[in-house]
Amino acid sequence: MTAPQLALTTNTNLYNQDFYLWIETTAKQLKAGKFTEIDLENLIEEIESMGRSEKRALESNLVVLLMHLLKYKYQPEKRSKSWLSTIFEHRRRLNKQFQDSPSLKKYFLETFAECYEDARQQASIETGLELDIFPVESPFNTDECLNQDFLPD
């Protein structure tokens, strides 16, 4: 085995045995320009996984936000500071994601309708209200969802 092949085998083993140490080792190799020693296959997998994680976090925050906006709109008698706090927090998280990764805004727009459907179902479960109480299409547009000053009537 040549030295680069041995290093790759060692790094692959490290990935399976101690993930955090693999991250530290890979970062050092990148900084030092030791590209032939990098476990490229697992590095690519981890970078792709990071992108999927960002999308899942966006979806999760959006579903929670939409669900609470629905609850706020359709159960005005049960409005609470807790609901307001949740609305504020998930808007903050989404807006922070867009500051860090502006390209995620496109995905936000693409997934909005699907996330609304999930939020609609969850709102029905949480509130005990019939699903058809909530409109099939979101009563909130994307700008309203992200606007810290917007609350539904």
N, C-alpha and C positions, 0 to 999 in steps of 0.2 A: 504494500500500500504506500502511495506517495504521501508526503506531508499534508497537502491540502485535503486529500481524501480522508486521512486519519483525523484531521481537525474537524471535518464535516461530520464524520461518524461520532466523534466525541461530543460535538455540539448537539447532534440529534439525540444522543443518549441523555445529555444534560437536559434537553427540553422535556423529555419523558420523566426524568428523575427529580428535577428541581427547577420548576418554571421560573421562579424569581431570579435564581442564579443565572439561568439561561438569558433572561432579559438583560441583566447587568453585563454579562459576558458579550452579548450581541451589541449592546450600546458601546462598550469599550472597543470592540472590533471595528465598528462603524467609524467611531471617532479617530481611531488610529489608521484608518484606511486599509485594514486587513480584510479586504472584500472576499478573497478566496477562502477565508476561514469561516465565513458566515454560513449559518444554517439557513440558506435562502428559502427552501421549501416551507419551513415552519414560520419564517419571518413573513413571507407573503400571506400565509394563512392567518397569522395574527393581525396583520394590517387589514385584510378583508373583514375579519371578525370585528375589528374596531368600527368599521363603517356600518356594519349591521347593527352593532350595539347602539350607535348614535341614532340610527333610524328607529330602533325599538324604544329608546328613551323618548324620542319625539312623539311617537305614537302613544305611549303610555301617558305622558304629560297631557297630550291633547285630549285623549279619552276622559281623563279625570276632570280636566277643565270643562269640557263640553257637558259632561254629566252633571257637574255642579251648577253650571249655567242653566241647564234644564230644570234641575231641582229648584233653583232660585226663582225661575220664571213660573213654574207650574205648582209650586207649593209655597206661595208667599207667606202663609201663616206660620211656616216652620223655618223661615229664614233665621240664620244665626251668624254670630261672629266667626264661628268655625267654618261655615261655608264660605264666607267672605275671605277668610284667611287662606283656604284651599284654592279659591279662584285666584287670589293674588299670587300665591306661591307658584302655581303651575303656569301662570302667565309669565312670571319672572323667569322660571326655568326655560320656557320656550324662547323668550326674547334673548336670554343669555346664550342659548344654543345658536341662535341666528347671528349674534355678535361674533361668536367664536367660529362659526361655520356658515357663512351667508348662503352657500350653495344648498343647504338643507331647506331653505325656504321653498324651493321648487318641489321637494319631496312633501313638505307640509301641504302644499296646494294639491298635489296629486293624491294624497292619502286622506284628505279632510273628510270626504263623503263617507269613506269606509270607517274612519274613526267615529264619525257622528253616529253611524248605525250601531256601533258597539256601545257608545255612550247612551244612546236611546234605550237600548236593551238593559243596560246596567241601571239606568235611572228608573226604569219600570220595576225592576227587581227591588231596588233599594227603597223606593217610595211606596210600593204596593199599588201604584196606579197602573191602569191598563196601558199596554203598549201603544194603542191607537190614540191615547191622549196626546202623545208626543208626535209632532209632524214627521212625515217620512223624510223630508228635506230639512236641513238645519235652519232654524229661525234666526240664526246668527251668522253673519258673514265672517270671513277670515280676519278682516281688519278689526271688527268688534271683538272677536275672541282674544286678540292680542292687545287690545287697548285697555290699559289699567284703569281708565275712568269709566268704562262701559259696564253697566249692569242692566239686565233685561227688566222690563216692566212687569 
